[in-house]
Structures are given as C-alpha cells and as structure tokens.
Amino acid sequence: MKKIFIYALALLMFYSLISCSNKNVEKKISKIDSLIKTIDSVSYKLKLINPDTVMKRYHTYQVTIDTISKHFNEVKNDESWKYICDYQEVRKPFKTMSFEYGT
C-alpha cells in the first residue's frame, strides 16, 4: 500500500512538472514579461514629462474649445465635427494627465 502511495505521488509530481513546460504557459509567461517591459517603459517616459508643459497645453486646449463652443453654430460642418470629436476623445486622458501626474 505504501509503495502504491509513493508511486502515485511520484506520478503526480512528474505530471505537474510536465504540465509546467506546456507551450501555453510559456506563451502566457512571455506575454506577462512583455507587459512588464511595457509598463516599465511607460513609467520611465512618464517621469520624463514636464508637468508645466502638460498644464500649459491643457489650458491652451481649454481656451481653444471655449472659442469653438462660442462660435460653434458659425463653423459647424462635417469637417469641424471630426475635429471636435477627436478633441472629446483626448480631453479626459489629457486632463487626467495634467492634473494627476502634473502635480
């Protein structure tokens, strides 16, 4: 009985070691490594950003969008709408960047 238990335990350990070398696990590990490298790179670049420049650019965007909103009915067309939509997509991340990371 003791030998059967030892063989079963050895077989279980062998199976667990074989399953660790599964290609799917290797893909997941390489993807995690790639993501860690990306996070490190972004963190480094984030530290290099000048907060004053970001704040200045954000305020420039604010002035621009205020001017556009005042004269929106005059300049409303398909071409200007595309730019306004682009601005709306960028506004929130840019605001977050300027106020959370800028200070």
C-alpha positions in Angstrom: 0.0 0.0 0.0 2.8 2.3 0.9 4.5 1.7 -2.5 1.3 2.5 -4.4 1.0 5.8 -2.5 4.7 6.7 -3.3 4.2 5.8 -7.0 1.0 7.8 -7.2 2.8 10.7 -5.5 5.8 10.4 -7.9 3.4 10.2 -10.8 1.5 13.3 -9.7 4.8 15.2 -9.2 6.0 14.1 -12.7 2.7 15.2 -14.3 2.9 18.6 -12.6 6.4 19.1 -13.8 5.5 18.2 -17.3 2.4 20.5 -17.3 4.7 23.4 -16.3 6.5 23.1 -19.6 3.3 23.5 -21.5 3.6 25.8 -24.5 0.5 27.7 -23.4 2.2 28.5 -20.1 5.3 29.7 -21.9 3.2 32.0 -24.1 1.5 33.5 -21.1 4.8 34.0 -19.3 6.3 35.7 -22.4 3.2 37.9 -22.6 3.5 38.9 -19.0 7.2 39.7 -19.5 6.3 41.8 -22.4 3.7 43.7 -20.5 6.1 44.3 -17.6 8.6 45.7 -20.0 5.9 48.0 -21.5 4.9 49.2 -18.0 8.5 49.9 -17.1 9.0 51.9 -20.4 5.8 53.9 -19.9 6.7 54.6 -16.3 10.1 55.9 -17.3 8.6 58.1 -20.1 6.0 59.4 -17.6 8.8 60.6 -15.3 10.4 62.5 -18.2 7.3 64.5 -18.9 7.4 68.1 -17.9 4.3 68.8 -15.8 4.3 72.6 -16.6 4.3 71.9 -20.3 1.4 69.5 -19.9 -0.6 72.0 -17.9 0.1 74.8 -20.4 -1.0 72.6 -23.3 -4.2 71.6 -21.5 -5.1 75.2 -20.8 -4.5 76.0 -24.5 -6.9 73.2 -25.4 -9.4 74.6 -22.9 -9.2 78.1 -24.5 -9.5 76.6 -28.0 -12.5 74.5 -27.1 -14.2 77.5 -25.4 -13.7 79.6 -28.5 -15.1 76.8 -30.7 -18.1 76.4 -28.4 -18.9 80.1 -28.6 -18.8 80.1 -32.4 -19.9 76.5 -32.9 -23.0 77.4 -34.9 -21.0 79.5 -37.3 -18.4 76.9 -38.0 -20.5 73.7 -37.7 -19.9 71.4 -40.7 -18.7 67.8 -41.3 -15.0 68.7 -41.2 -15.1 70.7 -37.9 -17.3 68.0 -36.3 -14.5 65.5 -36.9 -12.0 67.7 -35.0 -14.4 68.3 -32.2 -15.0 64.5 -31.8 -11.2 64.0 -31.8 -10.9 66.6 -29.1 -13.5 64.9 -26.9 -11.7 61.6 -27.1 -8.4 63.2 -26.0 -9.8 65.7 -23.4 -10.3 63.3 -20.5 -7.0 61.5 -20.6 -5.2 64.7 -21.2 -7.0 66.4 -18.2 -6.1 63.3 -16.1 -2.5 63.5 -17.2 -2.2 67.2 -16.5 -3.9 67.3 -13.1 -3.0 63.9 -11.6 0.5 63.4 -12.8 1.4 67.1 -13.3 1.3 67.9 -9.6 
